Amino acid sequence: MSTVKSDRTAQTASAFEGRRWLFPSALIHALDPDAGRPGRRPRRTARDWLVDFSCFFVAIFVGLLAADSMTPENTPRALLVVDQWLGALSCAAVWLRRRWPVGLAIAMIPVGFISNTAGGVGLVALFTLAVHRPFRYVAWIGGISTALIPLFFWLRPEPDLPYPVAVAFTVLLGVCVIGWGMLVRSKRQLMFSLRDRAQRAETEAHLRAEQAQRLAREAIAREMHDVLAHRLTLLSVHAGALEFRPDAPREEVARAAGVIRESAHEALQDLREIIGVLRAGEPDDAGRPQPTLAALDALVAESREAGTKVTLDLRVTDPAAVPASIGRTAYRIAQEGLTNARKHAPGTEVTVSVTGAPGEGLTISVHNPAPDGDVPHVPGSGQGLIGLTERATLAGGRLEHGARPDGGFEVRAWLPWGTPGP
């Protein structure tokens, strides 16, 4: 996940590269927090300076218009001086609007009520508040400012406009400024939401890719276990026989050596195919065909040649009609059952039973009695059965395994086999 985050940060930084002056510093800081200075506010961009100067000049222009309409005939001289000084200080405070938008907007409520020349700064403060803060701040502060407008013009009437026109024009101007600021904020919020959705989609795609890779690795691991465990068990059995019976007849030694050679050759072939899948990323169509239910006889014969007593009870209505995927799963279950019996119950007779018909499903059972004497523990026991359970579940069936009442062990599975179509 850290790799995804770093890649996303690099992409965001590259998107602003060479064009930072076109974007607000607040937007750049929100989309790319690493671009700013740690513990300090983001530095103004060229666009920010342009907007700040524009707001400053607009505030001065509105203040000059208001000062021009004020004369000693309709305004006391002391109030004129206070009005103009407050207007000048308010225009200077415009440069603080980005750092303290709420504080400036609140301060402009009493200042704007006293000073007519500070009206432009009040509009700039409301615009900044609407851009940088949620609607609840705009509603309270803008509502109070709007409510005071009729009282302001009642105390200080506009000489060139009637009272209702002056009030309506000022209220409409304030609402337009607030609406403009909210529009700017909504566009930024939309950009943030699109950025978040893109990040979530990218993260989900990365997680899906990781999950697909994990599932592929698990499938390959199951296949390696199912294929190689059987071959290596045969090698172990015959190598152990040669080790403990060095005086065996020449014919038995030759037969065991032949089985070892053949099993090693088959294991190498299976290993080459699996490695080929890992290298190419997809199965090789030119490789050996996957075993199906028809290969069950050869599996039993191979186990018998290895010295295992195996009884096969195959009662399938039409073995050729069994789907390849179901037959392959049944083969792997029987193979794993024989391998486990050879490891954990050597010398016992194993019974492999396969029954079924279209529409009824396929039932596979591999069981053996309890072994004579103690059997040493084999490392990794149970891993193959876990993989078989998952394989059967993915095929739409089920698999159960456990001890029998007589002390033996049984693996029993059911796989779906639908009715053939017309």
N, C-alpha and C positions, 0 to 999 in steps of 0.2 A: 504493500500500500504506500510505503514511503517513496518507492520508485514512481508510482502513478502521480503522487503529489508533486514531486520534483519536476516530472515531465510537464505537468499542468502549469506549474509556476513558470517554467521556461517558455512554454507556449504563450502564456499571458504577457510575459516580458517582451517576447519577440513581436507580439501584436502591437505593442506601444512603441517599439523601437523606431526612432526617427520621427515619430509623430506625437510625442508627449505634449508638445505645446498646444496641440489641438484639443486636448481633453482637460476637464477640471481636475485639480489635484485630489479632491475628495474621491472622485471616481477612480482615478489611478490607484489611490491608496486602498480602496475597497477591493478592487480586482487584483491588485498585486501588492500585498502588504510588505513584502520584502524590499520594495523599491524605495520606501521612505527611510528616514533616519530613525534608529531605535530610540524610543522614549521622547521623540519630538514630533511636532506637527509636520505634515507633509509640506514640502516647499511649493510655493505658488508657481504655476506654469505661466507661459506667455498669455494663454487665454485668460487665466485668473487675473493677471495684471490688467489686461484690456477691459475685462468686465468691471473690475474694481474702479478703474479710472472713469469708466462710463457712468457707474453709479455715483461716483463723487461729483462729476460734472453735472449730472442730472439733479442731484441734491442742491448744488450751488445755483443752477439755473432756476429751479422752482423757488428757492429762497430769494433770489433777486427779484423774481416776478412778484412774490409776496411783499417784499420790502418796498417795491415801487408803488404798490397799491396802498401802502400805509403812509399817511401824511400827518403832520402835527395837528391839522384841523380835526381829524377823526380819531387820533390816538394820542394819549398823553406822552410827553417827551421821555419821561422816565421809563415808561413801558416800551417805547421805541428802542431805547438803548438796551434794555434787558432782552427784548425780543431778538435784536440783531446779534447780541453777544451769544445768546443761547443757540441761535441759528448757526453761527460760525463754529461754535464748539461741537454742535451736532454734526456738521459737515465733516469735521476732523474725525469724529467718532465712526464715520462710515468705514474707515480702515480696520475697525475692530469687529466688523459684522460677521466675519467667518469664524472668529474665535469665540465670540459670545453672542450668538444670534438671539437667544432668549433674553439675556440680560439687556441687550441693546433695545429690543422691541418693548420690553417692560419699561425701561427708562424713558423711551420716547412717548409713552402715554401721558405722563404729567408735563414733560417738556413740550410736546406738541400742543397740549391744551393751553400752555402759557404763551409759547412762541409761534407766531404765524409763519416765520421764515424757516422753521424746522419741519414744515409739512413734507418737503421732499425727502428728508431723512427718514421720517416716519413711514413713508411708502416703501423706501428701500429696505427698512428694517422688517416690514411685513413680508416683503418678497423674499428676503433672506431666510426669515423664519419658516415660511412655507416650503422653501427648497430643502432646508437642512433638518427640520424637525417634524415629528408626526403631527397628524391633524388635530389632536387634542390641544396642543399648544397654540396652534393657529386659531382654533375655535374660541378659546378663552381670551387670548390677547386681542385677536381681531374683533371679537364680539364687544369687548370693552371699548376698544378704540372707536368702533362704529357707533356704539351707544352714546358716546360723548360728543359726536359731531353735531347733533342738533343743539346741544347746550353751548358748544363753542360758538356757533354762528349766532345764537341768541344773545350771547354776551358780547361778541365782537362781530357785528353784521358786516357783510361784504358790501362795499359801496356801489359796485357796478352790477350786482346780481340780486334778484329777489331772494328772500330767505328760503322758500321751498326749492328753488332752482339750485342755489348754492349747496343746500344739504343733499339733494338728490345727486348732483354731479359729484360731490366729494365721496358719498357712499358708493356710487357706481365705480368711481376710480379706484377706491380701496378694494372693492370686490374683484375688479379686473386684475389688479396687481396680485392679490392673493391667489386667484385662479391661475394666473400665469405661473406663479411659483409652484403651485401644486401640480401643474402639468409637467414642469421640469422635473419635479421630484418623482412623479409617476413614471416618466420615461427612464429615469435612473433605476427605479425599483424594478421596472420591467427588464432592464439590462441585467441587473443582479439576479433576477429569477431565472432568466434564460441561461446565465452563466452557471447557476446552481444546477439547473436541469441538465445542462451539458456535462457538468462534472459528475452528477449522479449516473448519467447514462454511460459515461466513460468508465466509472468505477464498476458499474454492473457488468459492462462488457468485459472488463479485466477479470472480474470474479468468475464470469461464465467461462472465459478462456482457461482460467486456472482450474476450474472444476472439470472442464472437458479434458484437460491434461491429466488431472488426477484420476479420472475415470479410465482414461486410456492406459495409464500406468497400472492401475489395478487390474484391468482386463488382461494386460500382457503378463502381469505377475501371476494371475490365476492360470493363464494358459501355460506358462512356464512350469508352474507347480504340477498341473495336471499331466503335462506331457513328460517332463523330465523325472518327476518323482517315481513314476512307474518303471522307467528304464533304469534309473540308478538303483532302485530296489532290487531289480533282477541282477544287476552287477554285484551288489553287495551280497545277495544270497549265494550266488555261485562262487564268488571270491572267498566267502567264508567257508563254503564246502571244501574248496581246494586247500584252504589253510588248515582246516581241522582233519582232513583225510588225505594227507600226502601220499598214503599207500593205496589209494583207490585204484581200481582197474584202469588200464590205459584207455578203454573205450569211454568210461565215465569222465575221465579227465579231458579227453578230446571233446566230448559233448558239452561239458561245462565251459571249456575254452571257446567253443563255437558260439555258445549262447552269449558269453561275455563279449566276444568280438561283434556279434550281430547287434546286441543291445547298445554297445558303445557306438556303433555306426549309426543306428537309429537315433540315439540321443544327439549325436553331432548333427545329423540332418535336421532334427527338430530345432536344435539351437540355431543353426544357420538360418532357418526360415524366420524364427522370432527376431533374430538380429537384423535380418533383411527388412522386416516390418518396421523396426525401430529406425533404420537408416532411411528407408524410402517414405515412411509416414503412412503407407497404405499396404495392404496385403499384395503379395505377388501372385498374379493369376497363373503364372507358369509353375508355381510350386506344387507340392504334392497335395492331393485332395484331402480335405478334413475328414476324419473318421465319422461314420454314421452307425446306425443300428446294424447295418449289414456287416460291419467289421467286428461285431461282438464275438463271433465264432473264432476269428483269428486271435483276439485278445485272450480268450479262454485257453486256446491251444498254446499260446505263448506262455501263459501262467503254468499250464500243466508241464510244459517242457522244463520250466524252472523248478519243478518239484512240488508245486502246490496242488493239492487235491481240490479240484473244482468241479461242481455239478451245475450244469446250465439247464434251466427250465425256461424255454422260450415258447410262449403261447400267445403270439400276436396274430390277429386275424389276417392282416395283409402287411407284412414287414416292409415291402417295397413302397407302400403308400404313406409310410410315416414321414412327416416333413423333415427336411434335412436338419433344421435347427433343433427340433425335438429329439431326433435320433442322435445328434451329436452330444446333446446334453445327457441323454441316457447312457451313451457310451462313456462319457467322462465320469458319471456317477459310478458305473460298474468298475471302471478302471481305478478310481480312487478307493472304492470298497475293497478290491483285490489287493491294492498296494497296502492299505491299512491292515488287512488281515495278515498279509505276509510279514509286516513289521511287528505287529502287536500280538499276534496269535500264530506263530510259526508252527507248522506241522498239523494244524487243524484242517478240517474239510470245509471249504467255503461253498455256499450255495448261492447262485445268482439266478434270480427269477425275474422274468420280464413278461408281463401280461398286458393285454389291452386291445381295444378295437376303436374304430372311428366313432366319435361321439361319446365314448366312455373315458377316454384318456389312456395314458400309458403309465403303468405301475412298475417300478423297479425296486427290487429288494435284494440286498446283499447281506447275508448273515453267516456267522460262524460260531461254533461252541467255544466254551472257555478253554484256554490253552493248558497243557499239562505242565505244571511247575511255574516258577516265577519267570517273567519276561522282563529284561532290563528296559528302563524308560527310554523312549526315543525323543530327542529334542524336537521342539516345534510341533508337538502333537496337537491336533485339532485345527490347525490352520487350513488344511485342505477341506475339511468339512465346513468351515465357515465360508470359504469360497464357493463350495458346491451349493450351500443354502442360498447364497445370493444369486448364483447362476440359475437355480431352479425358480426362485422368486421372479427374476427378470423374464424368465420364459413363461410366467403366468401360472406356475405350479407351486409345489411346496416340498420340503424335505425335512425328515425327522431322523434322528439317530439317537442311540442310547443302548444301555445294557438290557439283555434279555433275562427272563426269569431263571433260565438255566445257567446264568453266568456268562453267556456269550455276548456278542455285540451285533447290532443290526443297523443298517442304513436303509431307510425306506423313503421313496419319493414318488410323487404323482405329477405327471406332466400333462397338459391339455393336448388333446388330439381331436380337432373338430371334424364334423361330418363333411366328407368330400362334396364339392359342388357338382352340378349337373354336367 
